[in-house]
């Protein structure tokens, strides 16, 4: 979601020659952001018992905005960081990303936290395919094979429902399908983000996503919003604030370390979700889920490694050509 830019504007350049301490700071930001996103998901799962999904999406989006405004002011880039030259691109990003977020929130209400987290890891694999189809990026045999292996992991996760005959009346089967569709929509959103980063700041990308999602979620108010009690209201607001802070930490991480170094730490989310799912919700994932998740994560890590190798090769060729 975040591109590697200094503050909110100029793009940063990072290399393996950066001081180890600087890179460790970047990793710390990334791991902290990942933990906060999982905590946010856990709160969403808890609140979904007392508030409709559309209302949760609204609070997640709307209360992210104050955090972004405070951040821009702290950087001395308010209001310039919110300027945009591609409002239509932001709209499409919200269309895909907002739909994905809604489906994930529904899945969280229906499934154990580790299940949803595992399925989310499908998104980077789908992004590889979409980047080839929509952006013309070259995808070799190794990454293509990793994507196929990753989808085999998804089939393993789905296998309990496929073997017994899929029925939408089965809430876990429905939640699993919605989570998979959400992961695919998230991949489309990431393709849109890649296009936006050419002209938009990180703050602008997150800001307009939150604005559009707030408006669209608000349209669901006539269809079942509730008057929350104080505890539920506080938790709804916390969801948005955590999301905003996590986004800032994620962005800050890319200021200190290259994306190729930070990418594998996305998978710490599985550890956090297993721990939080067990402690808070008494959720113990099945062997099938763990096996499928392991395959998906392994495929994702291979794609990251392969892209890293290709990036180093291009850098060497560039230096030789120069």
Buried (B, 14 or more C-beta within 10 A) or exposed (E): BBBBBEBBBEEBEBEEEBEEEEBEBBBBBBBBBBBBBBBBBBBBBBBBEBBBBBBBBBBBBBBBBEBBBEBBEEBEBBEBBBEBEBEEBBBBBBBBBBBBBBBBBBBBBBBBBBBBBBBBBBBBBBBBBBBBEBEEBEBEEBBBBBBEBBBEBBEBBBEBBEEEEEEEEBEBBBBBBBBBBBBBBBBBBBBBBBBBBEEBBBBBBBBBBBBBBBBBBBEBEEEEBEEBEEEBBEBBBBBBBBBBBBBBBBBBBBBBBBBBBBBBBBBBBBBBBBBBBBEBBEBEBEEEBBBBBBBBBBBBBBBBBBBBEBEEEEEEEEEEEE
